């Protein structure tokens, strides 16, 4: 009688587990938009507070927003991007600034 067992008693049959390929969730860019009313210092403060930038990084990004009209300030999962946008918008409104923050799906 033939068996899958080797002479040493070990099982020669191999089980191969296949895992379905899981797709990474899409990432979202958080964008800060320029306006003519929000003070530059406030934008720097927002970048430091909500995006963890140091003062020099925040200042550079603020200048990009000011000169180009928009800048990507971070890339996150949908939930985190949505939260960041909400935090920035609420903070700006509470301080009576028209600063706009949006998100868009990364390509």
N, C-alpha and C positions, 0 to 999 in steps of 0.2 A: 504494500500500500504506500503511495507517495504522499508526502506531507510537506508543508511549508517550513517545517522545523529543520534546522541544521543539526548536524551531529552534536554540536555543543549545547543544544537545547534552546538556542535563541530563535526568535521568530524572524524569518527572512522577508516576510511581506512588509512593504513600506506603505505607511499612510501619509498622504500628502494633503495638507490642509490648504485649500485655496481661499484666499480672502478677496471679497469683491473690492475693486478699486474704488476708493472713496475720493470724491471730488473735493478739492479744497473750496471752502466757501468764498464767494467773490469778495474782493476788497473794495473799499470806498475811499475816495480822496475827499478830505475836508478842505474847503476853499474859503478864504477870507477875501471879501470884495472891498474895493476902495470906495470911499465917499468923500464929499467935500466938507464934512462937518465933524466927524469923529477925530479927536486929537490923537496925534501920533503916539504920545505917551500912553494913552489908554490902550491902543492896539498892542504896544510892547507889553503892557501889563497883562492883557488877555493871553498873549502868546506864552508868557512866563507861567501864568497861573494855570491855564487849561491844557497846555501842550508841553509843559516841562522844559521849556527852552531856557538857557541862561540869557543874561541881558544882551550879550553880543549877538547871539543867534537871533533873538527876538527882534533886535534892532535891524539886522540885515533883512529878515523876512518882512518886517514892517516897511522898509524902504522898497522892497520888491512890490508889495501891495500898492504902495503909493505911486511908484513909477509905471508899473505895468497894468494896474487896475485889478489884479487878482494874483493870489499865490496859493499853492498847495501848502497847507500847514501840517498835514499828517495823513497817513493812510492806515485805515483800521477796518475791522469787521463791521458789518452793517449796524449792529447794536451799539458798538462803541462810537462809531461815527455819528450816529443819530443822537446819542447822548451828548457828545461834544458840541454838536451844532446847537442843541437845545440849551446847554449851559451857557455858551457864548451869547446866544440871542437873548436869553433871560437876563444875563449880567449886563449886556449893553442897554437893554430897555430900562432896567432898574437905575442905570446911571444916565438915562435919557440921551443915549447916543443911537444914531441910525445904522450902526455897524451891521453888515450882513454877513452871515456865515451859511454856507450851503455844502451839500455833499453830492458826489456823482460817482457812479460805478467806474472802477478802473478798467481800462481796456485789456 
